[in-house]
Amino acid sequence: PVEKESCKQVAPYQNHVCASRHPSRTFSKSTQTMAGKFMAGFGVALRETGQALDRMGCRLSGSYAFKETLNRHRTVMNYEGHVPSVSVTAFVAPSASVIGNVKIGANSSIWYGTTLRGDVNSITVGSDTNIQDNSIVHVAKDNMKGVEMPVTIGDRVTIGHGATLHGCTVMNDSFIGMGAVLMDGSTVESGAMVAAGALVTAGSIVPSGQIWAGNPAKMLRKLTEGEASFFAKSAENYAALGRAHLAENSKSWEQVAEEKDMRKANRERDSDYDSHLGVKRPITSSLPA
């Protein structure tokens, strides 16, 4: 039974909820949001005060002071006047690093822990290409013959987890397996595949329609029609997955907090329990799991 005199109108449920049994629901959603913002601001002020005290202590300690340098991670970073160019529809994971002379095309995705370091030369990534977690893409200024060694990656390319690409070219619709290594001057032609763990040596060319494997990598066999069609499907799937991750990582603090509250309300939902209290909860069927 519910004591009517102890019940109050509470948003967002738009019904009477027993305050004595649910004290946390006596606070409106806007009040909780304001309290969260206040605590966040207070936390920032507290941290800045601590940093100021640390600097003052270092000055007082003089040459005996121990200084620990802390750098905030920068996902996209300029280098010597070069500014990375990233399409607005591309996804770059928060823990990835895109540095210097780098261009990333539409609907491409750079996944968690991946580094693209265009410091001494350029890196170009086409459209609908995915470079998966913990991969490394780097360049060389030139080789022993004085030939420049940028990295060029075409459209609809899949590069598996933990791959390393250095001063090489990967053409459209190709596939690089997990943990593969492509050395300076190597080329993977359109529609070719480098198997997982393979080492493509400097200057090697992987022809279209072939799978290369081993260390050093050599032709294993020709691709089947099913394998070739899978490359396009893989690129398409990762483009869609990248858009989903981009949307999630673009949410504001308020959106994240709101969804957290809504998930909590969903976990507490029980039709029989709600019917006794007269609770009518908001419909959140579109809320991500």
WOJO-V451997 format. One record per residue. N is the residue number from 1. RES is the residue in three letters. D_FIRST is the distance of its C-alpha to the first C-alpha in whole Angstrom. Layout:
BEGIN
n=N res=RES d_first=D_FIRST
n=N res=RES d_first=D_FIRST
END
This chain:
BEGIN
n=1 res=PRO d_first=0
n=2 res=VAL d_first=4
n=3 res=GLU d_first=7
n=4 res=LYS d_first=9
n=5 res=GLU d_first=12
n=6 res=SER d_first=12
n=7 res=CYS d_first=12
n=8 res=LYS d_first=15
n=9 res=GLN d_first=17
n=10 res=VAL d_first=19
n=11 res=ALA d_first=22
n=12 res=PRO d_first=22
n=13 res=TYR d_first=19
n=14 res=GLN d_first=19
n=15 res=ASN d_first=16
n=16 res=HIS d_first=13
n=17 res=VAL d_first=12
n=18 res=CYS d_first=10
n=19 res=ALA d_first=13
n=20 res=SER d_first=12
n=21 res=ARG d_first=11
n=22 res=HIS d_first=14
n=23 res=PRO d_first=17
n=24 res=SER d_first=19
n=25 res=ARG d_first=18
n=26 res=THR d_first=19
n=27 res=PHE d_first=22
n=28 res=SER d_first=24
n=29 res=LYS d_first=26
n=30 res=SER d_first=29
n=31 res=THR d_first=28
n=32 res=GLN d_first=28
n=33 res=THR d_first=31
n=34 res=MET d_first=33
n=35 res=ALA d_first=32
n=36 res=GLY d_first=33
n=37 res=LYS d_first=37
n=38 res=PHE d_first=37
n=39 res=MET d_first=37
n=40 res=ALA d_first=39
n=41 res=GLY d_first=42
n=42 res=PHE d_first=41
n=43 res=GLY d_first=42
n=44 res=VAL d_first=45
n=45 res=ALA d_first=47
n=46 res=LEU d_first=46
n=47 res=ARG d_first=48
n=48 res=GLU d_first=51
n=49 res=THR d_first=51
n=50 res=GLY d_first=52
n=51 res=GLN d_first=54
n=52 res=ALA d_first=56
n=53 res=LEU d_first=56
n=54 res=ASP d_first=57
n=55 res=ARG d_first=60
n=56 res=MET d_first=61
n=57 res=GLY d_first=61
n=58 res=CYS d_first=64
n=59 res=ARG d_first=66
n=60 res=LEU d_first=66
n=61 res=SER d_first=67
n=62 res=GLY d_first=70
n=63 res=SER d_first=72
n=64 res=TYR d_first=70
n=65 res=ALA d_first=66
n=66 res=PHE d_first=65
n=67 res=LYS d_first=63
n=68 res=GLU d_first=61
n=69 res=THR d_first=61
n=70 res=LEU d_first=58
n=71 res=ASN d_first=58
n=72 res=ARG d_first=55
n=73 res=HIS d_first=55
n=74 res=ARG d_first=56
n=75 res=THR d_first=56
n=76 res=VAL d_first=58
n=77 res=MET d_first=61
n=78 res=ASN d_first=65
n=79 res=TYR d_first=68
n=80 res=GLU d_first=71
n=81 res=GLY d_first=70
n=82 res=HIS d_first=69
n=83 res=VAL d_first=66
n=84 res=PRO d_first=64
n=85 res=SER d_first=63
n=86 res=VAL d_first=60
n=87 res=SER d_first=59
n=88 res=VAL d_first=55
n=89 res=THR d_first=54
n=90 res=ALA d_first=55
n=91 res=PHE d_first=53
n=92 res=VAL d_first=54
n=93 res=ALA d_first=51
n=94 res=PRO d_first=50
n=95 res=SER d_first=52
n=96 res=ALA d_first=55
n=97 res=SER d_first=58
n=98 res=VAL d_first=61
n=99 res=ILE d_first=64
n=100 res=GLY d_first=67
n=101 res=ASN d_first=68
n=102 res=VAL d_first=66
n=103 res=LYS d_first=65
n=104 res=ILE d_first=62
n=105 res=GLY d_first=62
n=106 res=ALA d_first=59
n=107 res=ASN d_first=56
n=108 res=SER d_first=58
n=109 res=SER d_first=55
n=110 res=ILE d_first=56
n=111 res=TRP d_first=54
n=112 res=TYR d_first=52
n=113 res=GLY d_first=55
n=114 res=THR d_first=58
n=115 res=THR d_first=61
n=116 res=LEU d_first=63
n=117 res=ARG d_first=66
n=118 res=GLY d_first=68
n=119 res=ASP d_first=70
n=120 res=VAL d_first=74
n=121 res=ASN d_first=74
n=122 res=SER d_first=71
n=123 res=ILE d_first=69
n=124 res=THR d_first=68
n=125 res=VAL d_first=65
n=126 res=GLY d_first=65
n=127 res=SER d_first=62
n=128 res=ASP d_first=59
n=129 res=THR d_first=60
n=130 res=ASN d_first=58
n=131 res=ILE d_first=59
n=132 res=GLN d_first=56
n=133 res=ASP d_first=55
n=134 res=ASN d_first=57
n=135 res=SER d_first=61
n=136 res=ILE d_first=63
n=137 res=VAL d_first=66
n=138 res=HIS d_first=69
n=139 res=VAL d_first=72
n=140 res=ALA d_first=76
n=141 res=LYS d_first=78
n=142 res=ASP d_first=81
n=143 res=ASN d_first=82
n=144 res=MET d_first=86
n=145 res=LYS d_first=87
n=146 res=GLY d_first=86
n=147 res=VAL d_first=84
n=148 res=GLU d_first=80
n=149 res=MET d_first=77
n=150 res=PRO d_first=74
n=151 res=VAL d_first=71
n=152 res=THR d_first=71
n=153 res=ILE d_first=68
n=154 res=GLY d_first=68
n=155 res=ASP d_first=65
n=156 res=ARG d_first=63
n=157 res=VAL d_first=63
n=158 res=THR d_first=61
n=159 res=ILE d_first=62
n=160 res=GLY d_first=60
n=161 res=HIS d_first=58
n=162 res=GLY d_first=60
n=163 res=ALA d_first=63
n=164 res=THR d_first=66
n=165 res=LEU d_first=68
n=166 res=HIS d_first=71
n=167 res=GLY d_first=74
n=168 res=CYS d_first=73
n=169 res=THR d_first=73
n=170 res=VAL d_first=70
n=171 res=MET d_first=71
n=172 res=ASN d_first=68
n=173 res=ASP d_first=66
n=174 res=SER d_first=67
n=175 res=PHE d_first=65
n=176 res=ILE d_first=65
n=177 res=GLY d_first=64
n=178 res=MET d_first=61
n=179 res=GLY d_first=63
n=180 res=ALA d_first=67
n=181 res=VAL d_first=69
n=182 res=LEU d_first=71
n=183 res=MET d_first=74
n=184 res=ASP d_first=76
n=185 res=GLY d_first=78
n=186 res=SER d_first=77
n=187 res=THR d_first=75
n=188 res=VAL d_first=73
n=189 res=GLU d_first=74
n=190 res=SER d_first=72
n=191 res=GLY d_first=70
n=192 res=ALA d_first=71
n=193 res=MET d_first=69
n=194 res=VAL d_first=69
n=195 res=ALA d_first=67
n=196 res=ALA d_first=65
n=197 res=GLY d_first=67
n=198 res=ALA d_first=70
n=199 res=LEU d_first=72
n=200 res=VAL d_first=74
n=201 res=THR d_first=77
n=202 res=ALA d_first=79
n=203 res=GLY d_first=81
n=204 res=SER d_first=79
n=205 res=ILE d_first=79
n=206 res=VAL d_first=76
n=207 res=PRO d_first=77
n=208 res=SER d_first=75
n=209 res=GLY d_first=74
n=210 res=GLN d_first=74
n=211 res=ILE d_first=72
n=212 res=TRP d_first=73
n=213 res=ALA d_first=72
n=214 res=GLY d_first=73
n=215 res=ASN d_first=75
n=216 res=PRO d_first=77
n=217 res=ALA d_first=75
n=218 res=LYS d_first=77
n=219 res=MET d_first=77
n=220 res=LEU d_first=75
n=221 res=ARG d_first=75
n=222 res=LYS d_first=74
n=223 res=LEU d_first=71
n=224 res=THR d_first=70
n=225 res=GLU d_first=69
n=226 res=GLY d_first=65
n=227 res=GLU d_first=65
n=228 res=ALA d_first=67
n=229 res=SER d_first=64
n=230 res=PHE d_first=61
n=231 res=PHE d_first=62
n=232 res=ALA d_first=61
n=233 res=LYS d_first=58
n=234 res=SER d_first=57
n=235 res=ALA d_first=58
n=236 res=GLU d_first=56
n=237 res=ASN d_first=53
n=238 res=TYR d_first=53
n=239 res=ALA d_first=54
n=240 res=ALA d_first=50
n=241 res=LEU d_first=49
n=242 res=GLY d_first=50
n=243 res=ARG d_first=49
n=244 res=ALA d_first=45
n=245 res=HIS d_first=46
n=246 res=LEU d_first=48
n=247 res=ALA d_first=44
n=248 res=GLU d_first=42
n=249 res=ASN d_first=45
n=250 res=SER d_first=45
n=251 res=LYS d_first=41
n=252 res=SER d_first=41
n=253 res=TRP d_first=39
n=254 res=GLU d_first=36
n=255 res=GLN d_first=36
n=256 res=VAL d_first=35
n=257 res=ALA d_first=33
n=258 res=GLU d_first=31
n=259 res=GLU d_first=31
n=260 res=LYS d_first=30
n=261 res=ASP d_first=27
n=262 res=MET d_first=26
n=263 res=ARG d_first=27
n=264 res=LYS d_first=24
n=265 res=ALA d_first=22
n=266 res=ASN d_first=23
n=267 res=ARG d_first=23
n=268 res=GLU d_first=19
n=269 res=ARG d_first=19
n=270 res=ASP d_first=17
n=271 res=SER d_first=16
n=272 res=ASP d_first=14
n=273 res=TYR d_first=12
n=274 res=ASP d_first=13
n=275 res=SER d_first=12
n=276 res=HIS d_first=8
n=277 res=LEU d_first=9
n=278 res=GLY d_first=11
n=279 res=VAL d_first=14
n=280 res=LYS d_first=18
n=281 res=ARG d_first=20
n=282 res=PRO d_first=24
n=283 res=ILE d_first=26
n=284 res=THR d_first=28
n=285 res=SER d_first=30
n=286 res=SER d_first=33
n=287 res=LEU d_first=32
n=288 res=PRO d_first=35
n=289 res=ALA d_first=34
END
